[in-house]
Amino acid sequence: MSAYSYYDNMRDAPRISKSVFVKYDFRDTASKSIATGIATTRDLSLTGMKFLCGAKVRKDYVAKLSIQLDHLNQVGVVGTVSWVETPKPGQFLVGIHFHSMSEEARTKLMKFLNSLAPG
């Protein structure tokens, strides 16, 4: 059984506006690597994240991610691109929905988000 989280009583996972580094590897629907790089998150939750990058990606691409929570902790997750916006030419704001995360990664992410939770 998981430890109690501030988020357990929420219907949807709230997003925390926190900038952390994320390494990404976007893969197309044939699992071919399309783009890799490092970006900074705009927000983060137990179910997904949003970040700005220079990679032109499409909805439904798979994203293999390594999120640097702090100087000691990072978590690896796999998600799907839910949406993409282009705020400026060459910039892509990408929404990711997580679908694969180990229990250890989920616990680390939950502890990190709880440390930023109000009250």
Secondary structure as GFF3:
##gff-version 3
##sequence-region A 1 119
A	DSSP	three_ten_helix	6	9	.	.	.	ID=ss1
A	DSSP	beta_strand	21	27	.	.	.	ID=ss2
A	DSSP	beta_strand	33	44	.	.	.	ID=ss3
A	DSSP	beta_strand	48	53	.	.	.	ID=ss4
A	DSSP	beta_strand	62	68	.	.	.	ID=ss5
A	DSSP	beta_strand	74	85	.	.	.	ID=ss6
A	DSSP	beta_strand	92	101	.	.	.	ID=ss7
A	DSSP	alpha_helix	103	116	.	.	.	ID=ss8
###
